[in-house]
Amino acid sequence: MADNADRAAVTIQQSLEATLARRATLATRATHDECVDCGNEIPAQRRKAAPWATTCIECQGVREMRRKHVRQS
């Protein structure tokens, strides 16, 4: 019978695998010039400054505000 530590280890492993899969997908999308959130073109200056960026500046700002709000709650 699995104990709490075993279940936690499985959960962590599944989370890690899902995160890595998302990162691989994002890396593939990053070669495109479109924001993954809104579909608008990512400006050339942003792509030059942050070639890994998958979002435009506006959408990234929204993401950061959401993360900040979630952390404070």
DRENKELUM-176097 format. One line per field, with one value per atom (N, C-alpha, C): residue number from 0; residue in one letter; atom name; x, y, z. Coordinates in steps of 0.2 Angstrom, whole numbers. Example, Ala and Ser with C-alpha at 12.3 -4.5 7.8 and 13.67 -1.06 7.14 Angstrom:
REM DRENKELUM-176097
resi	c(0 | 0 | 0 | 1 | 1 | 1)
resn	c(A | A | A | S | S | S)
name	c(N | CA | C | N | CA | C)
east	c(66 | 62 | 66 | 64 | 68 | 64)
north	c(-28 | -22 | -16 | -11 | -5 | 0)
up	c(39 | 39 | 39 | 35 | 36 | 39)
//
This chain:
REM DRENKELUM-176097
resi	c(0 | 0 | 0 | 1 | 1 | 1 | 2 | 2 | 2 | 3 | 3 | 3 | 4 | 4 | 4 | 5 | 5 | 5 | 6 | 6 | 6 | 7 | 7 | 7 | 8 | 8 | 8 | 9 | 9 | 9 | 10 | 10 | 10 | 11 | 11 | 11 | 12 | 12 | 12 | 13 | 13 | 13 | 14 | 14 | 14 | 15 | 15 | 15 | 16 | 16 | 16 | 17 | 17 | 17 | 18 | 18 | 18 | 19 | 19 | 19 | 20 | 20 | 20 | 21 | 21 | 21 | 22 | 22 | 22 | 23 | 23 | 23 | 24 | 24 | 24 | 25 | 25 | 25 | 26 | 26 | 26 | 27 | 27 | 27 | 28 | 28 | 28 | 29 | 29 | 29 | 30 | 30 | 30 | 31 | 31 | 31 | 32 | 32 | 32 | 33 | 33 | 33 | 34 | 34 | 34 | 35 | 35 | 35 | 36 | 36 | 36 | 37 | 37 | 37 | 38 | 38 | 38 | 39 | 39 | 39 | 40 | 40 | 40 | 41 | 41 | 41 | 42 | 42 | 42 | 43 | 43 | 43 | 44 | 44 | 44 | 45 | 45 | 45 | 46 | 46 | 46 | 47 | 47 | 47 | 48 | 48 | 48 | 49 | 49 | 49 | 50 | 50 | 50 | 51 | 51 | 51 | 52 | 52 | 52 | 53 | 53 | 53 | 54 | 54 | 54 | 55 | 55 | 55 | 56 | 56 | 56 | 57 | 57 | 57 | 58 | 58 | 58 | 59 | 59 | 59 | 60 | 60 | 60 | 61 | 61 | 61 | 62 | 62 | 62 | 63 | 63 | 63 | 64 | 64 | 64 | 65 | 65 | 65 | 66 | 66 | 66 | 67 | 67 | 67 | 68 | 68 | 68 | 69 | 69 | 69 | 70 | 70 | 70 | 71 | 71 | 71 | 72 | 72 | 72)
resn	c(M | M | M | A | A | A | D | D | D | N | N | N | A | A | A | D | D | D | R | R | R | A | A | A | A | A | A | V | V | V | T | T | T | I | I | I | Q | Q | Q | Q | Q | Q | S | S | S | L | L | L | E | E | E | A | A | A | T | T | T | L | L | L | A | A | A | R | R | R | R | R | R | A | A | A | T | T | T | L | L | L | A | A | A | T | T | T | R | R | R | A | A | A | T | T | T | H | H | H | D | D | D | E | E | E | C | C | C | V | V | V | D | D | D | C | C | C | G | G | G | N | N | N | E | E | E | I | I | I | P | P | P | A | A | A | Q | Q | Q | R | R | R | R | R | R | K | K | K | A | A | A | A | A | A | P | P | P | W | W | W | A | A | A | T | T | T | T | T | T | C | C | C | I | I | I | E | E | E | C | C | C | Q | Q | Q | G | G | G | V | V | V | R | R | R | E | E | E | M | M | M | R | R | R | R | R | R | K | K | K | H | H | H | V | V | V | R | R | R | Q | Q | Q | S | S | S)
name	c(N | CA | C | N | CA | C | N | CA | C | N | CA | C | N | CA | C | N | CA | C | N | CA | C | N | CA | C | N | CA | C | N | CA | C | N | CA | C | N | CA | C | N | CA | C | N | CA | C | N | CA | C | N | CA | C | N | CA | C | N | CA | C | N | CA | C | N | CA | C | N | CA | C | N | CA | C | N | CA | C | N | CA | C | N | CA | C | N | CA | C | N | CA | C | N | CA | C | N | CA | C | N | CA | C | N | CA | C | N | CA | C | N | CA | C | N | CA | C | N | CA | C | N | CA | C | N | CA | C | N | CA | C | N | CA | C | N | CA | C | N | CA | C | N | CA | C | N | CA | C | N | CA | C | N | CA | C | N | CA | C | N | CA | C | N | CA | C | N | CA | C | N | CA | C | N | CA | C | N | CA | C | N | CA | C | N | CA | C | N | CA | C | N | CA | C | N | CA | C | N | CA | C | N | CA | C | N | CA | C | N | CA | C | N | CA | C | N | CA | C | N | CA | C | N | CA | C | N | CA | C | N | CA | C | N | CA | C | N | CA | C | N | CA | C | N | CA | C | N | CA | C | N | CA | C)
east	c(4 | 0 | 4 | 3 | 7 | 5 | 11 | 10 | 10 | 9 | 9 | 15 | 21 | 27 | 27 | 25 | 25 | 20 | 14 | 9 | 12 | 15 | 18 | 23 | 28 | 33 | 30 | 25 | 21 | 18 | 15 | 12 | 17 | 23 | 28 | 31 | 32 | 35 | 30 | 24 | 19 | 19 | 19 | 19 | 26 | 31 | 38 | 37 | 35 | 34 | 29 | 24 | 19 | 22 | 26 | 30 | 35 | 39 | 44 | 40 | 35 | 31 | 29 | 26 | 24 | 29 | 35 | 41 | 43 | 43 | 45 | 40 | 34 | 29 | 30 | 31 | 33 | 39 | 44 | 50 | 49 | 45 | 43 | 39 | 34 | 30 | 34 | 40 | 44 | 47 | 48 | 51 | 46 | 40 | 35 | 35 | 32 | 32 | 25 | 21 | 15 | 14 | 11 | 9 | 5 | 7 | 3 | -4 | -4 | -11 | -15 | -13 | -18 | -17 | -12 | -11 | -8 | -7 | -4 | 4 | 7 | 14 | 18 | 23 | 28 | 33 | 33 | 37 | 45 | 48 | 55 | 60 | 59 | 63 | 62 | 56 | 55 | 58 | 57 | 60 | 68 | 71 | 78 | 80 | 77 | 79 | 77 | 72 | 70 | 68 | 73 | 71 | 67 | 67 | 62 | 55 | 54 | 47 | 42 | 36 | 31 | 25 | 25 | 20 | 22 | 17 | 19 | 19 | 22 | 23 | 16 | 11 | 5 | 2 | 2 | 0 | 5 | 11 | 16 | 15 | 13 | 11 | 5 | 0 | -6 | -4 | 0 | 2 | 6 | 10 | 14 | 9 | 4 | -1 | -5 | -7 | -10 | -6 | 0 | 4 | 5 | 6 | 7 | 1 | -5 | -11 | -12 | -11 | -12 | -7 | -1 | 4 | 2 | -1 | -3 | -10 | -14 | -20 | -19)
north	c(-6 | 0 | 6 | 11 | 17 | 22 | 25 | 30 | 37 | 42 | 49 | 51 | 48 | 50 | 47 | 41 | 38 | 42 | 44 | 47 | 54 | 58 | 64 | 64 | 58 | 57 | 56 | 53 | 52 | 58 | 62 | 68 | 73 | 73 | 78 | 76 | 69 | 67 | 68 | 68 | 69 | 76 | 81 | 88 | 90 | 87 | 89 | 87 | 81 | 78 | 83 | 85 | 89 | 96 | 99 | 105 | 105 | 99 | 99 | 98 | 95 | 94 | 101 | 105 | 111 | 116 | 115 | 119 | 117 | 111 | 109 | 111 | 112 | 114 | 122 | 125 | 133 | 134 | 130 | 131 | 130 | 126 | 125 | 131 | 133 | 139 | 146 | 146 | 152 | 154 | 149 | 150 | 154 | 155 | 158 | 166 | 170 | 177 | 179 | 175 | 176 | 175 | 179 | 178 | 172 | 168 | 162 | 163 | 169 | 171 | 175 | 180 | 184 | 183 | 180 | 179 | 185 | 190 | 196 | 195 | 199 | 198 | 200 | 197 | 199 | 204 | 210 | 215 | 212 | 214 | 212 | 214 | 220 | 222 | 217 | 215 | 210 | 203 | 201 | 195 | 195 | 201 | 202 | 202 | 205 | 206 | 199 | 196 | 189 | 184 | 181 | 176 | 171 | 169 | 164 | 166 | 172 | 175 | 172 | 170 | 167 | 172 | 177 | 182 | 189 | 193 | 200 | 203 | 209 | 213 | 214 | 215 | 216 | 210 | 204 | 198 | 196 | 197 | 195 | 199 | 206 | 210 | 207 | 205 | 202 | 196 | 192 | 185 | 187 | 192 | 194 | 197 | 201 | 203 | 198 | 193 | 187 | 183 | 182 | 178 | 182 | 189 | 193 | 193 | 193 | 193 | 186 | 181 | 174 | 173 | 176 | 175 | 179 | 184 | 188 | 186 | 182 | 180 | 174)
up	c(0 | 0 | 0 | -4 | -5 | 1 | 3 | 9 | 6 | 10 | 8 | 4 | 6 | 3 | -5 | -5 | -12 | -17 | -14 | -18 | -20 | -15 | -17 | -22 | -22 | -26 | -33 | -34 | -40 | -43 | -39 | -41 | -43 | -40 | -41 | -48 | -49 | -56 | -61 | -60 | -66 | -67 | -62 | -63 | -67 | -65 | -68 | -76 | -77 | -84 | -88 | -85 | -89 | -90 | -85 | -86 | -92 | -92 | -97 | -104 | -104 | -111 | -113 | -108 | -110 | -112 | -109 | -111 | -118 | -120 | -126 | -131 | -130 | -134 | -135 | -130 | -130 | -134 | -133 | -137 | -145 | -146 | -153 | -156 | -152 | -154 | -154 | -150 | -149 | -156 | -160 | -167 | -171 | -169 | -173 | -171 | -175 | -173 | -170 | -168 | -165 | -158 | -154 | -147 | -146 | -141 | -140 | -137 | -133 | -130 | -135 | -138 | -142 | -150 | -152 | -159 | -163 | -160 | -163 | -164 | -168 | -170 | -164 | -162 | -157 | -160 | -157 | -161 | -161 | -166 | -168 | -162 | -159 | -153 | -147 | -146 | -141 | -142 | -148 | -151 | -150 | -152 | -151 | -144 | -140 | -133 | -129 | -131 | -127 | -133 | -136 | -141 | -139 | -133 | -130 | -129 | -130 | -128 | -133 | -129 | -133 | -133 | -129 | -129 | -130 | -132 | -134 | -127 | -127 | -121 | -116 | -120 | -116 | -113 | -116 | -114 | -108 | -109 | -103 | -97 | -98 | -92 | -89 | -93 | -90 | -86 | -89 | -85 | -79 | -79 | -73 | -67 | -69 | -65 | -61 | -65 | -63 | -58 | -59 | -55 | -48 | -49 | -43 | -39 | -42 | -38 | -35 | -38 | -35 | -29 | -30 | -24 | -18 | -19 | -13 | -10 | -13 | -11 | -5)
//
